[in-house]
Amino acid sequence: MALFRSLLMQAARRIVADPRARAKAAEFVEEEVKPRLAAARDELKDISEQSDPVRNPRDFAYRLGVRIGRIKRGDP
């Protein structure tokens, strides 16, 4: 197990040192991660406007669960 961990850490160090990999990671963050985070933030704002998470946490959790279920099924 120690050998596998050592090889994995070595590979991670090489990837981090590679400027192409770093550029690709930065591109991925800009094109994929940030838009999804913004959409999730907007969705949470909408849900919290419908149900106050402080005053009614059960309803908020229910609405959030319903939304997560729709996302898993692929519904918009």
Secondary structure, 3 states (H helix, E strand, C coil): CHHHHHHHHHHHHHHHHCHHHHHHHHHHHHHHHHHHHHHHHHHHHHHHHHCCCCCCHHHHHHHHHHHHHHHHHCCC
